Amino acid sequence: MGMHHYIKSLSDLENIYRCPGKFKYEEHSVAAHSFKVTQIAQFLGTVEEREGSEINWRRLYEKALNHDYTELFIGDIKTPVKYADPALREHLANVEESMTQSFIYNEIPTEYRAIYTKRLKEGKDETLEGKILSVADKIDLLYESFGEIQKGNPEKLFTEIFQESLTTILLFKSMNSVQYFLKSVLPDLLSGDFTNQEELHTLSKQILSDHEVEQTFAIDI
């Protein structure tokens, strides 16, 4: 028993690809996703701090870096599938937690078990840092799905993922960082020329309207 297996497992995350079983122009590993989410969370935290919120940066970084480590045990499950049935989602969470606890007990030295039990648990909670993680995770997923749509991927799944990601982000619309994203980032994302631009713009406009968010930008189609 020792940290060897934990450190070795970090490389395994490079070989777990997101959204398995679907044609993709670009693969994204869980390891790469964790890095991107941490970078996005860092920026969102910076916006919140600038607007007067107090950020526990250690908590934020630990949540972001570790939020998908447990996919080492069950792999990545497509978002629409994961959220389609609450009972399935709960069952998957229970399996994931059980396997994580087993890993911690068998591989993490006794003196560090409590620390890693805390680090590897579900990081999306009601703390500001947990909310930032929820938003950062969906922003990266939004970009991943948009990248496939932009390249002309015919799989409808990526439009569904884009829709689910933007919808989830809007659940946190009261946050300053989300307001910044909606006003200063999303318009740039949707402004270029790409396949299905009109469809995606219409979809985004409808989602914003459904959540009573004013569309403050226009795109020439």
Steps between C-alpha positions, in 0.01 A plus 500: 500500500626845416450800276661324204169364366331837543775683311502231231124529463532864395643381170205266459273807493675601177363184339138545606326691224189704549173419323605148398332309220427803282682631195708805593738716303701568813545278804510648850640300789380523860846628594480784246146582609607527865777743406266715291231506767760612755610783272140608436417479871804715572367772269145478634638526852700805397182668372314418821785629715524821299130555565549469876451131574743314722650197326656207682758435229634178649149356512430615144818353355455169683141470381585582140809281471337197656141529382519221238776284647242235592424446130808282523265238647185528285619695196322797343127465446333724244323793664152444347510136615621591848223756554217316325401295804551630857503143632778406258697808594465417870604139440807607303593744778472222758714261294758772442514587871535135601785438256671823606486400866640158415786661307579738784499217754722274288741750346524814715717487814303514822623844600369653174168315463284767663657769281441308178151394604419870515685587179342228288141546612244685287622858476185664365322633806337816631826677586609774262793282397264209431279720284802630310601139433152421367518792259861438393425134428208593275693777324766252395231253390332781306827569318564132432155454345526828310834389355332195347203701373736759351687226311176363358464187711163348397435344842196670657639406841732800497212741449326332793814538713531866400138557601536320834826680580363850431180419689700390806722809486187717505391341828781710650410820316505707819876450534719786379728261314206350309376847410847574365499177300160574349586858406865473399579139408191332355452768229855441374442123502194534276623776271723313255398321181436131559272216401148524648565853627140610452366192681739543792433872526123438503543228762715724720253787468214272605691366802582854613136600458378197695719608792392863471847614402512794264699438185735797488670405176404453138650278236473553128396178329 
